Amino acid sequence: MPSDILRDQKALWASPFHIKRKNVKWWIAMGAVTGALIATDRRASRELPNTPDQQRFSNNVSRIGASYTMAAVAGGSYLAGTLTHRDYLAETGLLAAEALLDGVIVSEALKVVTQRPRPLEGNRGGDFLDGGYSFPSGHAVTNFALASVIAHRYPHKKALVIASYGLAGLVGASRFSAQQHFASDIVVGGVIGYFIGRHVVQSHERPRPGVRGWLSPQVIPTFQPSDHSYGVLLAWHPGRTN
């Protein structure tokens, strides 16, 4: 996993420099939405009653998406899959853990760079480079990263996909109503988490070149009824890692 995470980080941070033409419109749309949200963040954060009871309830809800809960889901999936010999489930647990670690690294790095105070800190204006730790929402990044892994691993299970993204959305909304984050923090965090989860799954499923293909040949029995001959075929695939 450490080598996979290093590979992930390299790809994730370099992704803006490798934008494909067909994806440009999505980047532009996301930039426009983010800009609009940032411009209205201060006003939007004041629209809720913002009572102590509301904040207390929202903070309790957000614990559903805490890092220890997400780690338990990933670890539980791996253990359940291992104990029941369900390799696909165990593998999903490992990919979820990888996505969570990637999400933590990315969100923490961006928080240090952007330095945006939380809604109840400073002048409550949400100015960047003002010594804060709000942008993006770490809860949104990790929860949507986990949901994205589940959705891409089990796309045929619609109820599970809806529940995963729904729970991630609930956690994000609770961080907003608890006044721990602005709306833009959560939306950007959710988008980052989604792409991290998708990247982890797709990079795992994509064949990677290596030497293991030479060391792990396929043993294929052969039989020709026409001349009653039989034998064993050893097949190597050096372009893939088995």
C-alpha positions as CSV (number, residue, x, y, z in Angstrom):
1,M,0.0,0.0,0.0
2,P,2.8,2.6,0.7
3,S,4.0,2.3,-2.9
4,D,0.4,2.5,-4.2
5,I,-0.2,5.7,-2.1
6,L,3.0,7.3,-3.5
7,R,1.8,6.5,-7.0
8,D,-1.6,7.8,-6.2
9,Q,-0.3,11.1,-4.9
10,K,1.9,11.6,-7.9
11,A,-1.0,11.1,-10.2
12,L,-3.5,13.1,-8.2
13,W,-1.3,16.2,-7.9
14,A,-0.3,16.0,-11.5
15,S,-3.9,15.5,-12.8
16,P,-4.6,19.3,-13.5
17,F,-1.7,19.3,-15.9
18,H,-3.1,16.3,-17.8
19,I,-6.6,17.5,-18.5
20,K,-8.1,15.9,-21.6
21,R,-10.1,18.1,-24.0
22,K,-13.3,16.2,-23.4
23,N,-13.0,17.0,-19.6
24,V,-12.3,20.7,-20.0
25,K,-16.0,21.6,-19.7
26,W,-16.3,19.8,-16.4
27,W,-13.2,21.6,-14.9
28,I,-14.6,24.9,-16.1
29,A,-18.1,24.1,-14.6
30,M,-16.5,23.1,-11.3
31,G,-14.4,26.3,-11.2
32,A,-17.5,28.4,-11.8
33,V,-19.5,26.6,-9.1
34,T,-16.7,26.9,-6.7
35,G,-16.3,30.6,-7.4
36,A,-20.0,31.2,-6.9
37,L,-20.0,29.3,-3.7
38,I,-17.0,31.2,-2.3
39,A,-18.6,34.5,-3.2
40,T,-21.8,33.6,-1.3
41,D,-20.3,31.5,1.6
42,R,-20.5,34.2,4.2
43,R,-24.2,35.0,3.5
44,A,-25.1,31.3,3.2
45,S,-23.6,30.5,6.6
46,R,-25.9,33.0,8.2
47,E,-29.1,31.7,6.7
48,L,-29.5,28.9,9.2
49,P,-30.8,29.6,12.8
50,N,-27.3,28.7,14.1
51,T,-28.6,27.9,17.6
52,P,-26.5,26.0,20.1
53,D,-28.9,23.0,19.8
54,Q,-28.5,23.0,16.0
55,Q,-24.8,23.0,16.2
56,R,-24.7,20.3,18.9
57,F,-27.0,18.0,16.9
58,S,-25.0,18.6,13.7
59,N,-21.7,17.8,15.5
60,N,-23.2,14.6,16.7
61,V,-24.3,13.6,13.2
62,S,-20.9,14.4,11.8
63,R,-19.3,11.8,14.1
64,I,-20.8,9.2,11.7
65,G,-18.2,10.3,9.2
66,A,-15.3,10.7,11.6
67,S,-11.9,9.2,10.6
68,Y,-12.2,6.4,13.1
69,T,-15.6,5.4,11.7
70,M,-14.3,5.4,8.1
71,A,-11.3,3.4,9.2
72,A,-13.5,0.9,10.9
73,V,-15.6,0.4,7.8
74,A,-12.5,-0.2,5.6
75,G,-10.9,-2.5,8.2
76,G,-14.2,-4.3,8.8
77,S,-14.7,-5.0,5.1
78,Y,-11.2,-6.4,4.8
79,L,-11.6,-8.6,7.9
80,A,-15.0,-9.8,6.9
81,G,-13.8,-10.6,3.4
82,T,-10.7,-12.4,4.7
83,L,-12.6,-14.5,7.3
84,T,-15.3,-15.5,4.8
85,H,-12.9,-16.1,1.9
86,R,-14.6,-13.4,-0.1
87,D,-11.6,-11.9,-1.9
88,Y,-13.4,-9.2,-3.7
89,L,-14.8,-7.8,-0.4
90,A,-11.4,-8.0,1.3
91,E,-9.8,-6.2,-1.7
92,T,-12.5,-3.5,-1.5
93,G,-11.6,-2.9,2.2
94,L,-7.9,-2.4,1.2
95,L,-8.8,0.0,-1.6
96,A,-11.1,1.9,0.8
97,A,-8.2,2.2,3.3
98,E,-5.9,3.4,0.4
99,A,-8.5,6.0,-0.7
100,L,-9.0,7.3,2.9
101,L,-5.2,7.7,3.4
102,D,-5.0,9.5,0.0
103,G,-7.9,11.7,1.0
104,V,-6.3,12.7,4.4
105,I,-3.0,13.6,2.7
106,V,-4.6,15.7,0.0
107,S,-7.0,17.5,2.3
108,E,-4.4,18.2,4.9
109,A,-2.0,19.6,2.3
110,L,-4.6,21.9,0.8
111,K,-5.7,23.1,4.3
112,V,-2.1,24.2,4.9
113,V,-1.8,26.0,1.6
114,T,-5.2,27.7,1.6
115,Q,-5.3,28.7,5.3
116,R,-9.0,29.5,5.4
117,P,-10.6,30.1,8.9
118,R,-13.8,28.3,9.8
119,P,-17.1,30.1,9.8
120,L,-16.9,31.0,13.5
121,E,-13.3,32.0,13.5
122,G,-11.7,35.4,12.9
123,N,-13.9,37.9,11.2
124,R,-16.2,35.1,10.0
125,G,-15.6,36.1,6.4
126,G,-13.9,33.0,5.3
127,D,-10.9,34.8,3.8
128,F,-8.1,32.7,2.4
129,L,-4.5,32.8,3.6
130,D,-5.7,34.1,7.0
131,G,-4.4,31.3,9.2
132,G,-7.3,28.9,9.2
133,Y,-7.9,25.2,8.6
134,S,-11.2,25.0,6.8
135,F,-10.7,24.5,3.0
136,P,-11.5,21.8,2.0
137,S,-13.6,19.8,4.4
138,G,-11.6,16.7,5.5
139,H,-14.9,15.0,6.4
140,A,-16.2,15.5,2.9
141,V,-13.0,14.3,1.2
142,T,-12.7,11.1,3.2
143,N,-16.5,10.2,3.2
144,F,-16.9,10.8,-0.5
145,A,-13.6,8.9,-1.2
146,L,-15.0,5.9,0.6
147,A,-18.4,6.2,-1.1
148,S,-16.7,6.5,-4.5
149,V,-14.8,3.3,-3.9
150,I,-17.9,1.4,-2.9
151,A,-19.9,2.8,-5.8
152,H,-17.2,1.9,-8.4
153,R,-16.7,-1.5,-6.9
154,Y,-20.4,-2.4,-6.7
155,P,-22.1,-0.3,-9.4
156,H,-24.8,-2.9,-9.9
157,K,-26.0,-2.6,-6.3
158,K,-28.0,0.6,-6.6
159,A,-29.2,0.7,-3.1
160,L,-25.7,0.4,-1.7
161,V,-24.5,3.2,-4.1
162,I,-27.3,5.5,-3.1
163,A,-26.8,4.8,0.6
164,S,-23.0,5.4,0.4
165,Y,-23.4,8.8,-1.4
166,G,-26.4,9.7,0.7
167,L,-24.5,9.1,4.0
168,A,-21.5,11.1,2.7
169,G,-23.8,13.9,1.7
170,L,-25.5,13.8,5.2
171,V,-22.1,14.1,6.9
172,G,-21.2,17.0,4.6
173,A,-24.4,18.8,5.3
174,S,-23.9,18.3,9.1
175,R,-20.5,20.0,8.9
176,F,-22.2,23.0,7.3
177,S,-25.0,23.2,9.8
178,A,-22.5,22.8,12.6
179,Q,-20.7,25.8,11.2
180,Q,-17.5,23.9,11.0
181,H,-17.2,24.6,7.2
182,F,-18.5,26.8,4.5
183,A,-20.6,25.4,1.7
184,S,-17.7,25.6,-0.8
185,D,-15.4,23.7,1.6
186,I,-17.8,20.8,1.5
187,V,-18.6,20.8,-2.2
188,V,-15.0,21.0,-3.2
189,G,-14.1,18.3,-0.6
190,G,-16.8,16.1,-2.0
191,V,-15.6,16.4,-5.5
192,I,-12.0,15.7,-4.5
193,G,-13.1,12.7,-2.6
194,Y,-15.1,11.3,-5.5
195,F,-12.2,11.6,-7.9
196,I,-9.7,10.1,-5.3
197,G,-12.0,7.0,-4.9
198,R,-12.5,6.6,-8.6
199,H,-8.7,6.9,-9.2
200,V,-7.9,4.3,-6.6
201,V,-10.3,1.8,-8.1
202,Q,-9.4,2.5,-11.7
203,S,-5.6,2.4,-11.1
204,H,-6.0,-0.9,-9.3
205,E,-8.0,-2.5,-12.2
206,R,-5.6,-1.1,-14.9
207,P,-2.8,-3.5,-15.8
208,R,0.6,-2.4,-14.6
209,P,3.8,-3.5,-16.3
210,G,6.3,-5.5,-14.3
211,V,8.5,-8.5,-14.1
212,R,6.1,-10.7,-12.2
213,G,4.5,-11.8,-15.5
214,W,7.7,-13.5,-16.4
215,L,7.9,-15.3,-13.1
216,S,4.3,-16.4,-13.0
217,P,3.4,-18.3,-16.2
218,Q,0.0,-19.7,-16.9
219,V,-0.1,-23.5,-17.0
220,I,-2.7,-24.5,-19.7
221,P,-3.4,-28.1,-20.5
222,T,-3.9,-28.8,-24.2
223,F,-5.5,-31.7,-26.1
224,Q,-6.0,-32.3,-29.8
225,P,-8.7,-35.0,-30.5
226,S,-7.8,-35.2,-34.2
227,D,-4.4,-36.8,-33.6
228,H,-4.9,-37.9,-29.9
229,S,-2.1,-35.7,-28.7
230,Y,-2.0,-33.8,-25.4
231,G,0.4,-31.6,-23.5
232,V,0.9,-28.6,-21.3
233,L,1.3,-25.0,-22.5
234,L,3.3,-22.4,-20.5
235,A,2.1,-18.9,-21.3
236,W,3.9,-15.7,-20.1
237,H,2.4,-12.2,-20.3
238,P,5.3,-9.8,-19.7
239,G,3.2,-6.8,-20.3
240,R,0.9,-7.4,-17.3
241,T,1.4,-8.0,-13.6
242,N,-0.4,-11.2,-12.6
